[in-house]
Amino acid sequence: MRKLMNKAKMELVKTVVKGKMVLAGNSGEGMVDSAVKILISIVIGALLLAGLYALFGDVILFSSLRNHDRDCYA
């Protein structure tokens, strides 16, 4: 009877220790951090591109296309 009680006690201790390890584990922490970093970089890149486009206007994107079209169809 004593061996049975000791075995049950050890199994209970193992279960409690495994539960604490699962709750204390932070194995998925890096994925959340990486996702936040990627989203922040996308937002900053979009703001930078919008700022450059507002600053320079048509000079960057469409001036060469418009000149080419005017030369071809004029």
C-alpha positions as YAML, in Angstrom:
chain: A
units: angstrom
residues:
- id: 1
  name: MET
  ca: [0.00, 0.00, 0.00]
- id: 2
  name: ARG
  ca: [2.89, 2.34, 0.83]
- id: 3
  name: LYS
  ca: [4.48, 1.78, -2.62]
- id: 4
  name: LEU
  ca: [1.19, 2.58, -4.32]
- id: 5
  name: MET
  ca: [0.86, 5.84, -2.36]
- id: 6
  name: ASN
  ca: [4.46, 6.84, -3.16]
- id: 7
  name: LYS
  ca: [3.93, 6.06, -6.85]
- id: 8
  name: ALA
  ca: [0.71, 8.11, -6.95]
- id: 9
  name: LYS
  ca: [2.47, 10.97, -5.15]
- id: 10
  name: MET
  ca: [5.36, 10.93, -7.65]
- id: 11
  name: GLU
  ca: [2.97, 10.93, -10.61]
- id: 12
  name: LEU
  ca: [1.15, 13.91, -9.12]
- id: 13
  name: VAL
  ca: [4.43, 15.76, -8.65]
- id: 14
  name: LYS
  ca: [5.44, 14.99, -12.26]
- id: 15
  name: THR
  ca: [2.11, 16.29, -13.53]
- id: 16
  name: VAL
  ca: [2.41, 19.50, -11.50]
- id: 17
  name: VAL
  ca: [5.97, 20.08, -12.71]
- id: 18
  name: LYS
  ca: [4.96, 19.51, -16.35]
- id: 19
  name: GLY
  ca: [2.07, 21.94, -15.92]
- id: 20
  name: LYS
  ca: [4.37, 24.60, -14.50]
- id: 21
  name: MET
  ca: [6.82, 24.10, -17.36]
- id: 22
  name: VAL
  ca: [4.04, 24.51, -19.95]
- id: 23
  name: LEU
  ca: [2.73, 27.66, -18.30]
- id: 24
  name: ALA
  ca: [6.19, 29.16, -17.88]
- id: 25
  name: GLY
  ca: [7.30, 28.32, -21.43]
- id: 26
  name: ASN
  ca: [7.63, 31.15, -23.94]
- id: 27
  name: SER
  ca: [8.33, 29.20, -27.11]
- id: 28
  name: GLY
  ca: [5.92, 31.22, -29.30]
- id: 29
  name: GLU
  ca: [7.18, 34.58, -28.10]
- id: 30
  name: GLY
  ca: [9.51, 35.13, -31.07]
- id: 31
  name: MET
  ca: [6.75, 34.77, -33.67]
- id: 32
  name: VAL
  ca: [4.68, 37.59, -32.21]
- id: 33
  name: ASP
  ca: [7.71, 39.86, -32.01]
- id: 34
  name: SER
  ca: [8.65, 39.13, -35.62]
- id: 35
  name: ALA
  ca: [5.12, 39.80, -36.85]
- id: 36
  name: VAL
  ca: [5.01, 43.15, -35.05]
- id: 37
  name: LYS
  ca: [8.39, 44.15, -36.48]
- id: 38
  name: ILE
  ca: [7.27, 43.27, -40.00]
- id: 39
  name: LEU
  ca: [4.04, 45.26, -39.66]
- id: 40
  name: ILE
  ca: [5.88, 48.27, -38.27]
- id: 41
  name: SER
  ca: [8.40, 48.19, -41.13]
- id: 42
  name: ILE
  ca: [5.60, 47.99, -43.71]
- id: 43
  name: VAL
  ca: [3.80, 50.98, -42.18]
- id: 44
  name: ILE
  ca: [6.98, 53.06, -41.96]
- id: 45
  name: GLY
  ca: [7.87, 52.17, -45.57]
- id: 46
  name: ALA
  ca: [4.43, 53.17, -46.79]
- id: 47
  name: LEU
  ca: [4.62, 56.47, -44.92]
- id: 48
  name: LEU
  ca: [8.07, 57.16, -46.35]
- id: 49
  name: LEU
  ca: [6.90, 56.39, -49.88]
- id: 50
  name: ALA
  ca: [3.82, 58.58, -49.46]
- id: 51
  name: GLY
  ca: [5.99, 61.41, -48.14]
- id: 52
  name: LEU
  ca: [8.39, 61.18, -51.05]
- id: 53
  name: TYR
  ca: [5.54, 61.08, -53.55]
- id: 54
  name: ALA
  ca: [3.92, 64.13, -51.91]
- id: 55
  name: LEU
  ca: [7.25, 65.95, -51.89]
- id: 56
  name: PHE
  ca: [8.25, 65.30, -55.48]
- id: 57
  name: GLY
  ca: [4.82, 64.76, -57.04]
- id: 58
  name: ASP
  ca: [4.84, 63.79, -60.69]
- id: 59
  name: VAL
  ca: [8.59, 64.11, -61.09]
- id: 60
  name: ILE
  ca: [9.38, 60.61, -59.87]
- id: 61
  name: LEU
  ca: [6.73, 58.32, -61.24]
- id: 62
  name: PHE
  ca: [4.98, 59.71, -64.28]
- id: 63
  name: SER
  ca: [7.09, 62.36, -65.98]
- id: 64
  name: SER
  ca: [9.03, 59.99, -68.21]
- id: 65
  name: LEU
  ca: [5.88, 58.09, -69.18]
- id: 66
  name: ARG
  ca: [4.05, 61.27, -70.14]
- id: 67
  name: ASN
  ca: [6.96, 62.54, -72.20]
- id: 68
  name: HIS
  ca: [7.21, 59.20, -73.96]
- id: 69
  name: ASP
  ca: [3.49, 59.18, -74.74]
- id: 70
  name: ARG
  ca: [3.60, 62.75, -76.02]
- id: 71
  name: ASP
  ca: [6.51, 61.94, -78.31]
- id: 72
  name: CYS
  ca: [4.82, 58.83, -79.69]
- id: 73
  name: TYR
  ca: [1.34, 60.24, -80.31]
- id: 74
  name: ALA
  ca: [2.05, 63.89, -81.06]
...
